[in-house]
Amino acid sequence: MAKAGFFHIPTEQEPDGVCCFLCFKELDGWEPDDDPWTEHNKHSPKCPFLKLNGKPVESLTVEEFIRLEIERQKNAVNKLFDMKKKELEALNTEVRREMEHLVD
């Protein structure tokens, strides 16, 4: 799993959950014959880590490493933004419901 870019993020519901360190794609429900590289490519084909084609991270140039880190930071910000957006949408729904009760 780690060679395909994943780290383990188990939960009670999904004890086999993993997340890519670069694109932050989360996958779970692994079958014994699933190939991490294939699943990663199927669910996140634009992940910059996959574009390294197995090149060891230790052999990256400084420029390549910095470009990967920039992509990782962009993905982290996008994931955080999406989480906050969902929180605000849920709060909006709750506030709207409360306001409708005030009108009734």
MMTF fields as JSON, N, C-alpha, C and O atoms, coordinates in Angstrom:
{
  "mmtfVersion": "1.0.0",
  "mmtfProducer": "UNKNOWN",
  "numBonds": 415,
  "numAtoms": 416,
  "numGroups": 104,
  "numChains": 1,
  "numModels": 1,
  "chainsPerModel": [1],
  "groupsPerChain": [104],
  "chainIdList": ["A"],
  "bondAtomList": [4, 2, 8, 6, 12, 10, 16, 14, 20, 18, 24, 22, 28, 26, 32, 30, 36, 34, 40, 38, 44, 42, 48, 46, 52, 50, 56, 54, 60, 58, 64, 62, 68, 66, 72, 70, 76, 74, 80, 78, 84, 82, 88, 86, 92, 90, 96, 94, 100, 98, 104, 102, 108, 106, 112, 110, 116, 114, 120, 118, 124, 122, 128, 126, 132, 130, 136, 134, 140, 138, 144, 142, 148, 146, 152, 150, 156, 154, 160, 158, 164, 162, 168, 166, 172, 170, 176, 174, 180, 178, 184, 182, 188, 186, 192, 190, 196, 194, 200, 198, 204, 202, 208, 206, 212, 210, 216, 214, 220, 218, 224, 222, 228, 226, 232, 230, 236, 234, 240, 238, 244, 242, 248, 246, 252, 250, 256, 254, 260, 258, 264, 262, 268, 266, 272, 270, 276, 274, 280, 278, 284, 282, 288, 286, 292, 290, 296, 294, 300, 298, 304, 302, 308, 306, 312, 310, 316, 314, 320, 318, 324, 322, 328, 326, 332, 330, 336, 334, 340, 338, 344, 342, 348, 346, 352, 350, 356, 354, 360, 358, 364, 362, 368, 366, 372, 370, 376, 374, 380, 378, 384, 382, 388, 386, 392, 390, 396, 394, 400, 398, 404, 402, 408, 406, 412, 410],
  "bondOrderList": [1, 1, 1, 1, 1, 1, 1, 1, 1, 1, 1, 1, 1, 1, 1, 1, 1, 1, 1, 1, 1, 1, 1, 1, 1, 1, 1, 1, 1, 1, 1, 1, 1, 1, 1, 1, 1, 1, 1, 1, 1, 1, 1, 1, 1, 1, 1, 1, 1, 1, 1, 1, 1, 1, 1, 1, 1, 1, 1, 1, 1, 1, 1, 1, 1, 1, 1, 1, 1, 1, 1, 1, 1, 1, 1, 1, 1, 1, 1, 1, 1, 1, 1, 1, 1, 1, 1, 1, 1, 1, 1, 1, 1, 1, 1, 1, 1, 1, 1, 1, 1, 1, 1],
  "groupList": [{"groupName": "MET", "atomNameList": ["N", "CA", "C", "O"], "elementList": ["N", "C", "C", "O"], "formalChargeList": [0, 0, 0, 0], "bondAtomList": [1, 0, 2, 1, 3, 2], "bondOrderList": [1, 1, 2], "singleLetterCode": "M", "chemCompType": "L-PEPTIDE LINKING"}, {"groupName": "ALA", "atomNameList": ["N", "CA", "C", "O"], "elementList": ["N", "C", "C", "O"], "formalChargeList": [0, 0, 0, 0], "bondAtomList": [1, 0, 2, 1, 3, 2], "bondOrderList": [1, 1, 2], "singleLetterCode": "A", "chemCompType": "L-PEPTIDE LINKING"}, {"groupName": "LYS", "atomNameList": ["N", "CA", "C", "O"], "elementList": ["N", "C", "C", "O"], "formalChargeList": [0, 0, 0, 0], "bondAtomList": [1, 0, 2, 1, 3, 2], "bondOrderList": [1, 1, 2], "singleLetterCode": "K", "chemCompType": "L-PEPTIDE LINKING"}, {"groupName": "GLY", "atomNameList": ["N", "CA", "C", "O"], "elementList": ["N", "C", "C", "O"], "formalChargeList": [0, 0, 0, 0], "bondAtomList": [1, 0, 2, 1, 3, 2], "bondOrderList": [1, 1, 2], "singleLetterCode": "G", "chemCompType": "PEPTIDE LINKING"}, {"groupName": "PHE", "atomNameList": ["N", "CA", "C", "O"], "elementList": ["N", "C", "C", "O"], "formalChargeList": [0, 0, 0, 0], "bondAtomList": [1, 0, 2, 1, 3, 2], "bondOrderList": [1, 1, 2], "singleLetterCode": "F", "chemCompType": "L-PEPTIDE LINKING"}, {"groupName": "HIS", "atomNameList": ["N", "CA", "C", "O"], "elementList": ["N", "C", "C", "O"], "formalChargeList": [0, 0, 0, 0], "bondAtomList": [1, 0, 2, 1, 3, 2], "bondOrderList": [1, 1, 2], "singleLetterCode": "H", "chemCompType": "L-PEPTIDE LINKING"}, {"groupName": "ILE", "atomNameList": ["N", "CA", "C", "O"], "elementList": ["N", "C", "C", "O"], "formalChargeList": [0, 0, 0, 0], "bondAtomList": [1, 0, 2, 1, 3, 2], "bondOrderList": [1, 1, 2], "singleLetterCode": "I", "chemCompType": "L-PEPTIDE LINKING"}, {"groupName": "PRO", "atomNameList": ["N", "CA", "C", "O"], "elementList": ["N", "C", "C", "O"], "formalChargeList": [0, 0, 0, 0], "bondAtomList": [1, 0, 2, 1, 3, 2], "bondOrderList": [1, 1, 2], "singleLetterCode": "P", "chemCompType": "L-PEPTIDE LINKING"}, {"groupName": "THR", "atomNameList": ["N", "CA", "C", "O"], "elementList": ["N", "C", "C", "O"], "formalChargeList": [0, 0, 0, 0], "bondAtomList": [1, 0, 2, 1, 3, 2], "bondOrderList": [1, 1, 2], "singleLetterCode": "T", "chemCompType": "L-PEPTIDE LINKING"}, {"groupName": "GLU", "atomNameList": ["N", "CA", "C", "O"], "elementList": ["N", "C", "C", "O"], "formalChargeList": [0, 0, 0, 0], "bondAtomList": [1, 0, 2, 1, 3, 2], "bondOrderList": [1, 1, 2], "singleLetterCode": "E", "chemCompType": "L-PEPTIDE LINKING"}, {"groupName": "GLN", "atomNameList": ["N", "CA", "C", "O"], "elementList": ["N", "C", "C", "O"], "formalChargeList": [0, 0, 0, 0], "bondAtomList": [1, 0, 2, 1, 3, 2], "bondOrderList": [1, 1, 2], "singleLetterCode": "Q", "chemCompType": "L-PEPTIDE LINKING"}, {"groupName": "ASP", "atomNameList": ["N", "CA", "C", "O"], "elementList": ["N", "C", "C", "O"], "formalChargeList": [0, 0, 0, 0], "bondAtomList": [1, 0, 2, 1, 3, 2], "bondOrderList": [1, 1, 2], "singleLetterCode": "D", "chemCompType": "L-PEPTIDE LINKING"}, {"groupName": "VAL", "atomNameList": ["N", "CA", "C", "O"], "elementList": ["N", "C", "C", "O"], "formalChargeList": [0, 0, 0, 0], "bondAtomList": [1, 0, 2, 1, 3, 2], "bondOrderList": [1, 1, 2], "singleLetterCode": "V", "chemCompType": "L-PEPTIDE LINKING"}, {"groupName": "CYS", "atomNameList": ["N", "CA", "C", "O"], "elementList": ["N", "C", "C", "O"], "formalChargeList": [0, 0, 0, 0], "bondAtomList": [1, 0, 2, 1, 3, 2], "bondOrderList": [1, 1, 2], "singleLetterCode": "C", "chemCompType": "L-PEPTIDE LINKING"}, {"groupName": "LEU", "atomNameList": ["N", "CA", "C", "O"], "elementList": ["N", "C", "C", "O"], "formalChargeList": [0, 0, 0, 0], "bondAtomList": [1, 0, 2, 1, 3, 2], "bondOrderList": [1, 1, 2], "singleLetterCode": "L", "chemCompType": "L-PEPTIDE LINKING"}, {"groupName": "TRP", "atomNameList": ["N", "CA", "C", "O"], "elementList": ["N", "C", "C", "O"], "formalChargeList": [0, 0, 0, 0], "bondAtomList": [1, 0, 2, 1, 3, 2], "bondOrderList": [1, 1, 2], "singleLetterCode": "W", "chemCompType": "L-PEPTIDE LINKING"}, {"groupName": "ASN", "atomNameList": ["N", "CA", "C", "O"], "elementList": ["N", "C", "C", "O"], "formalChargeList": [0, 0, 0, 0], "bondAtomList": [1, 0, 2, 1, 3, 2], "bondOrderList": [1, 1, 2], "singleLetterCode": "N", "chemCompType": "L-PEPTIDE LINKING"}, {"groupName": "SER", "atomNameList": ["N", "CA", "C", "O"], "elementList": ["N", "C", "C", "O"], "formalChargeList": [0, 0, 0, 0], "bondAtomList": [1, 0, 2, 1, 3, 2], "bondOrderList": [1, 1, 2], "singleLetterCode": "S", "chemCompType": "L-PEPTIDE LINKING"}, {"groupName": "ARG", "atomNameList": ["N", "CA", "C", "O"], "elementList": ["N", "C", "C", "O"], "formalChargeList": [0, 0, 0, 0], "bondAtomList": [1, 0, 2, 1, 3, 2], "bondOrderList": [1, 1, 2], "singleLetterCode": "R", "chemCompType": "L-PEPTIDE LINKING"}],
  "groupTypeList": [0, 1, 2, 1, 3, 4, 4, 5, 6, 7, 8, 9, 10, 9, 7, 11, 3, 12, 13, 13, 4, 14, 13, 4, 2, 9, 14, 11, 3, 15, 9, 7, 11, 11, 11, 7, 15, 8, 9, 5, 16, 2, 5, 17, 7, 2, 13, 7, 4, 14, 2, 14, 16, 3, 2, 7, 12, 9, 17, 14, 8, 12, 9, 9, 4, 6, 18, 14, 9, 6, 9, 18, 10, 2, 16, 1, 12, 16, 2, 14, 4, 11, 0, 2, 2, 2, 9, 14, 9, 1, 14, 16, 8, 9, 12, 18, 18, 9, 0, 9, 5, 14, 12, 11],
  "groupIdList": [1, 2, 3, 4, 5, 6, 7, 8, 9, 10, 11, 12, 13, 14, 15, 16, 17, 18, 19, 20, 21, 22, 23, 24, 25, 26, 27, 28, 29, 30, 31, 32, 33, 34, 35, 36, 37, 38, 39, 40, 41, 42, 43, 44, 45, 46, 47, 48, 49, 50, 51, 52, 53, 54, 55, 56, 57, 58, 59, 60, 61, 62, 63, 64, 65, 66, 67, 68, 69, 70, 71, 72, 73, 74, 75, 76, 77, 78, 79, 80, 81, 82, 83, 84, 85, 86, 87, 88, 89, 90, 91, 92, 93, 94, 95, 96, 97, 98, 99, 100, 101, 102, 103, 104],
  "secStructList": [7, 4, 4, 4, 6, 3, 3, 3, 7, 7, 7, 1, 1, 7, 6, 6, 7, 3, 3, 3, 6, 6, 6, 7, 7, 3, 3, 7, 7, 7, 7, 6, 6, 7, 7, 2, 2, 2, 2, 2, 2, 2, 2, 7, 6, 6, 7, 6, 6, 4, 4, 4, 6, 6, 7, 7, 4, 4, 4, 7, 7, 2, 2, 2, 2, 2, 2, 2, 2, 2, 2, 2, 2, 2, 2, 2, 2, 2, 2, 2, 2, 2, 2, 2, 2, 2, 2, 2, 2, 2, 2, 2, 2, 2, 2, 2, 2, 2, 2, 2, 2, 2, 2, 7],
  "xCoordList": [0.825, 0.0, 0.875, 0.642, 1.864, 2.706, 3.442, 3.611, 3.875, 4.586, 3.679, 4.162, 2.366, 1.405, 0.945, 0.036, 1.574, 1.295, 0.304, -0.049, -0.157, -1.205, -0.657, 0.367, -1.379, -1.151, -2.485, -3.545, -2.433, -3.597, -4.393, -3.828, -5.709, -6.6, -7.829, -8.941, -7.644, -8.766, -9.824, -9.519, -11.071, -12.181, -12.931, -12.653, -13.876, -14.674, -15.442, -15.554, -15.975, -16.757, -15.877, -16.271, -14.709, -13.807, -12.401, -11.534, -12.169, -10.852, -9.714, -8.542, -10.062, -9.015, -8.846, -8.25, -9.364, -9.285, -7.852, -7.022, -7.583, -6.271, -6.471, -7.544, -5.422, -5.463, -4.131, -3.07, -4.198, -2.974, -2.358, -3.057, -1.064, -0.383, -0.345, -0.094, -0.589, -0.444, -1.781, -2.033, -2.636, -3.924, -5.034, -6.124, -4.768, -5.707, -6.944, -7.961, -6.864, -7.958, -8.039, -7.037, -9.255, -9.464, -10.137, -11.097, -9.635, -10.195, -10.368, -9.591, -11.403, -11.637, -12.33, -12.547, -12.671, -13.332, -12.412, -12.826, -11.171, -10.174, -10.463, -10.794, -10.333, -10.432, -9.011, -8.072, -8.841, -7.483, -6.712, -5.485, -7.42, -6.72, -6.638, -6.185, -7.067, -6.968, -5.505, -4.733, -5.137, -3.794, -3.841, -4.568, -3.085, -3.127, -2.841, -3.488, -1.878, -1.55, -2.734, -3.066, -3.369, -4.507, -5.672, -6.298, -5.966, -7.08, -6.803, -7.699, -5.57, -5.195, -5.419, -6.012, -4.944, -5.084, -6.549, -6.952, -7.336, -8.748, -9.536, -10.407, -9.224, -10.0, -9.4, -10.094, -8.141, -7.487, -6.413, -5.226, -6.841, -5.865, -4.953, -3.893, -5.337, -4.508, -3.543, -2.864, -3.477, -2.58, -1.133, -0.644, -0.451, 0.94, 1.872, 2.881, 1.546, 2.385, 2.401, 3.437, 1.255, 1.18, 2.019, 2.546, 2.139, 2.897, 4.405, 5.166, 4.826, 6.246, 6.608, 7.785, 5.584, 5.791, 6.755, 7.617, 6.598, 7.429, 8.816, 9.62, 9.115, 10.429, 10.576, 9.698, 11.649, 11.824, 11.872, 12.505, 11.205, 11.16, 12.572, 12.86, 13.443, 14.823, 15.58, 16.554, 15.144, 15.869, 15.263, 15.7, 14.268, 13.678, 14.67, 15.456, 14.618, 15.403, 14.693, 13.533, 15.377, 14.762, 13.545, 12.504, 13.676, 12.556, 11.355, 10.225, 11.591, 10.494, 9.829, 8.605, 10.661, 10.13, 9.278, 8.199, 9.754, 9.002, 7.693, 6.664, 7.709, 6.468, 5.461, 4.267, 5.942, 5.052, 4.48, 3.293, 5.316, 4.849, 3.829, 2.87, 4.019, 3.033, 1.695, 0.65, 1.722, 0.484, -0.159, -1.378, 0.663, 0.14, -0.54, -1.617, 0.086, -0.498, -1.803, -2.762, -1.849, -3.094, -4.202, -5.331, -3.864, -4.858, -5.326, -6.505, -4.41, -4.775, -5.738, -6.726, -5.455, -6.335, -7.704, -8.729, -7.727, -9.007, -9.82, -11.037, -9.16, -9.874, -10.441, -11.589, -9.66, -10.132, -11.297, -12.281, -11.187, -12.262, -13.548, -14.621, -13.442, -14.625, -15.262, -16.487, -14.437, -14.97, -15.703, -16.801, -15.111, -15.738, -17.012, -17.987, -17.01, -18.196, -19.347, -20.48, -19.058, -20.091, -20.611, -21.811, -19.716, -20.136, -21.072, -22.1, -20.721, -21.563, -22.903, -23.926, -22.912, -24.17, -25.078, -26.286, -24.511, -25.303, -25.843, -26.999, -25.013, -25.449, -26.535, -27.505, -26.384, -27.38, -28.73, -29.764, -28.72, -29.951, -30.599, -31.815, -29.787, -30.304, -30.899, -31.985, -30.21, -30.702, -31.982, -32.924, -32.025, -33.227, -34.42, -35.518, -34.205, -35.263, -35.773, -36.98, -34.846, -35.228, -36.005, -36.978, -35.586, -36.283, -37.688, -38.624, -37.839, -39.163, -40.089, -41.287, -39.558, -40.372, -40.819, -41.908, -39.996, -40.363, -41.515, -42.338, -41.569, -42.611, -43.938, -44.995, -43.9, -45.132, -45.927, -46.983],
  "yCoordList": [-1.192, 0.0, 1.264, 2.192, 1.282, 2.474, 2.765, 3.928, 1.733, 1.953, 2.591, 3.249, 2.402, 3.009, 4.376, 4.972, 4.88, 6.226, 6.311, 7.413, 5.182, 5.193, 5.074, 4.435, 5.716, 5.47, 5.063, 5.401, 4.345, 3.725, 4.746, 5.451, 4.825, 5.706, 4.907, 5.19, 3.921, 3.066, 3.808, 4.722, 3.391, 3.852, 2.61, 1.503, 2.793, 1.652, 1.046, -0.175, 1.91, 1.433, 0.869, -0.08, 1.435, 1.032, 0.788, 1.655, -0.388, -0.649, -0.754, -0.717, -0.885, -0.997, 0.294, 0.279, 1.403, 2.671, 3.155, 3.035, 3.704, 4.282, 5.625, 5.913, 6.432, 7.748, 7.98, 7.654, 8.547, 8.896, 10.135, 11.107, 10.093, 11.223, 12.457, 13.56, 12.287, 13.402, 13.929, 15.133, 13.042, 13.495, 13.437, 13.961, 12.804, 12.675, 11.85, 11.945, 11.045, 10.14, 9.068, 8.444, 8.862, 7.842, 6.635, 6.774, 5.458, 4.208, 3.231, 3.225, 2.406, 1.359, 0.192, 0.215, -0.817, -1.98, -2.826, -3.355, -2.952, -3.681, -5.177, -5.773, -5.758, -7.211, -7.775, -7.067, -9.051, -9.621, -9.543, -9.441, -9.59, -9.565, -8.171, -8.037, -7.129, -5.758, -5.324, -5.579, -4.671, -4.125, -2.636, -1.89, -2.176, -0.767, 0.208, 1.252, -0.118, 0.764, 0.886, 1.984, -0.244, -0.251, 0.528, 1.333, 0.292, 0.991, 2.49, 3.305, 2.847, 4.262, 4.921, 5.996, 4.275, 4.812, 4.877, 5.815, 3.895, 3.858, 4.994, 5.6, 5.278, 6.256, 7.662, 8.626, 7.789, 9.103, 9.137, 9.269, 9.018, 8.892, 10.104, 9.981, 11.256, 12.455, 12.685, 13.71, 11.744, 11.903, 12.036, 11.18, 13.103, 13.3, 12.175, 11.912, 11.515, 10.412, 9.28, 8.653, 9.02, 7.962, 8.296, 7.404, 9.581, 10.002, 9.803, 9.911, 9.512, 9.212, 7.838, 7.518, 7.025, 5.676, 4.836, 4.143, 4.906, 4.082, 4.63, 3.968, 5.83, 6.43, 6.642, 7.244, 6.168, 6.339, 7.82, 8.63, 8.15, 9.542, 10.059, 11.239, 9.169, 9.578, 10.072, 10.813, 9.67, 10.065, 11.297, 11.681, 11.912, 13.125, 14.283, 14.387, 15.139, 16.373, 17.311, 17.09, 18.334, 19.315, 19.935, 20.122, 20.251, 20.848, 19.904, 20.332, 18.622, 17.648, 17.527, 17.462, 17.498, 17.383, 18.599, 18.455, 19.78, 21.003, 21.027, 21.418, 20.622, 20.566, 19.595, 19.89, 18.444, 17.494, 18.095, 17.942, 18.77, 19.378, 20.478, 20.627, 21.243, 22.269, 21.61, 22.087, 20.519, 19.793, 19.237, 19.289, 18.708, 18.16, 19.248, 19.032, 20.406, 21.516, 21.993, 22.289, 22.069, 22.453, 21.462, 21.85, 20.172, 19.143, 19.21, 18.996, 19.505, 19.623, 20.789, 20.659, 21.918, 23.085, 22.787, 23.145, 22.135, 21.787, 20.842, 20.993, 19.869, 18.931, 19.663, 19.432, 20.534, 21.308, 22.208, 22.318, 22.848, 23.701, 22.9, 23.347, 21.716, 20.877, 20.468, 20.446, 20.144, 19.776, 20.95, 20.782, 22.132, 23.319, 23.685, 24.121, 23.512, 23.793, 22.881, 23.338, 21.599, 20.654, 21.026, 20.937, 21.441, 21.871, 23.07, 23.109, 24.044, 25.232, 24.895, 25.46, 23.988, 23.583, 22.905, 23.139, 22.068, 21.408, 22.434, 22.353, 23.394, 24.451, 25.293, 25.67, 25.591, 26.352, 25.638, 26.269, 24.336, 23.548, 23.612, 23.768, 23.49, 23.535, 24.903, 24.981, 25.972, 27.324, 27.583, 28.173, 27.15, 27.33, 26.622, 27.176, 25.409, 24.641, 25.384, 25.478, 25.907, 26.667, 27.925, 28.272, 28.611, 29.829, 29.504, 30.264, 28.382, 27.989, 27.684, 27.955, 27.123, 26.862, 28.167, 28.235, 29.192, 30.489, 31.132, 31.837, 30.888, 31.479, 30.758, 31.385, 29.456, 28.665, 29.045, 28.463],
  "zCoordList": [0.0, 0.0, 0.0, -0.775, 0.866, 0.973, -0.332, -0.699, -1.026, -2.291, -3.335, -4.256, -3.199, -4.126, -3.628, -4.205, -2.55, -2.061, -0.924, -0.505, -0.41, 0.613, 2.028, 2.271, 2.964, 4.379, 4.991, 4.463, 6.093, 6.715, 7.531, 8.367, 7.287, 8.049, 8.498, 8.053, 9.365, 9.74, 10.554, 11.319, 10.368, 11.199, 11.668, 11.208, 12.579, 13.015, 11.855, 11.743, 10.986, 9.851, 8.738, 8.061, 8.544, 7.455, 8.0, 7.889, 8.59, 9.188, 8.177, 8.551, 6.892, 5.87, 5.067, 3.99, 5.581, 4.867, 4.692, 5.593, 3.51, 3.214, 2.514, 1.984, 2.523, 1.887, 1.184, 1.717, -0.022, -0.741, -0.094, 0.193, 0.13, 0.759, -0.138, 0.346, -1.44, -2.371, -2.88, -2.827, -3.37, -3.917, -2.875, -3.104, -1.727, -0.615, -0.953, -0.265, -2.003, -2.347, -1.266, -0.917, -0.738, 0.281, -0.346, -1.104, -0.03, -0.536, 0.615, 1.57, 0.506, 1.501, 0.814, -0.398, 1.582, 1.017, 0.158, -0.874, 0.584, -0.194, -0.209, 0.816, -1.372, -1.544, -1.559, -1.922, -1.166, -1.115, -2.435, -2.43, -3.553, -4.841, -5.465, -6.602, -4.745, -5.264, -5.325, -4.4, -6.414, -6.575, -6.236, -6.893, -5.228, -4.832, -5.972, -6.065, -6.845, -7.972, -8.926, -9.373, -9.236, -10.159, -9.567, -10.257, -8.295, -7.642, -7.559, -7.78, -7.242, -7.168, -8.529, -8.617, -9.575, -10.929, -11.363, -12.051, -10.968, -11.352, -10.686, -11.311, -9.415, -8.655, -8.658, -8.336, -9.01, -9.029, -10.119, -9.824, -11.386, -12.482, -12.665, -13.279, -12.153, -12.326, -11.17, -11.123, -10.244, -9.095, -9.576, -10.313, -9.163, -9.579, -9.128, -9.782, -8.029, -7.562, -8.58, -8.802, -9.197, -10.205, -11.43, -12.095, -11.723, -12.898, -12.724, -13.685, -11.501, -11.277, -11.826, -11.993, -12.106, -12.66, -11.829, -12.369, -10.516, -9.644, -9.37, -8.713, -9.864, -9.606, -8.095, -7.476, -7.503, -6.058, -5.678, -6.357, -4.601, -4.146, -3.871, -4.07, -3.415, -3.102, -4.33, -4.198, -5.518, -6.727, -7.408, -8.493, -6.783, -7.358, -7.283, -6.341, -8.279, -8.203, -7.232, -6.885, -6.804, -5.908, -6.59, -5.96, -7.871, -8.603, -8.641, -8.41, -8.931, -8.969, -7.598, -7.487, -6.561, -5.208, -4.849, -4.273, -5.183, -4.878, -5.653, -5.103, -6.902, -7.694, -7.069, -7.007, -6.611, -5.936, -4.657, -4.373, -3.896, -2.647, -2.918, -2.161, -3.977, -4.35, -4.659, -4.217, -5.413, -5.732, -4.468, -4.309, -3.573, -2.321, -1.498, -0.943, -1.42, -0.664, -1.293, -0.579, -2.626, -3.31, -2.987, -2.689, -3.05, -2.758, -1.309, -1.028, -0.387, 1.024, 1.233, 1.957, 0.607, 0.727, 0.12, 0.699, -1.039, -1.668, -0.797, -0.685, -0.179, 0.691, 1.9, 2.279, 2.502, 3.648, 3.242, 3.972, 2.082, 1.583, 1.407, 1.813, 0.802, 0.595, 1.918, 2.036, 2.917, 4.232, 4.864, 5.396, 4.812, 5.4, 4.655, 5.267, 3.343, 2.54, 2.963, 3.113, 3.155, 3.598, 4.981, 5.237, 5.874, 7.209, 7.117, 7.792, 6.286, 6.131, 5.495, 5.88, 4.532, 3.91, 4.926, 4.929, 5.787, 6.83, 7.817, 8.231, 8.192, 9.099, 8.449, 9.108, 7.171, 6.43, 6.456, 6.676, 6.235, 6.256, 7.63, 7.745, 8.666, 10.035, 10.355, 10.93, 9.995, 10.258, 9.475, 10.004, 8.227, 7.408, 8.054, 8.107, 8.54, 9.191, 10.426, 10.648, 11.223, 12.416, 12.041, 12.71, 10.981, 10.547, 10.058, 10.306, 9.365, 8.89, 10.054, 9.973, 11.139, 12.33, 12.979, 13.548, 12.899, 13.469, 12.702, 13.285, 11.406, 10.559, 10.756, 10.684, 11.003, 11.155, 12.345, 12.594]
}
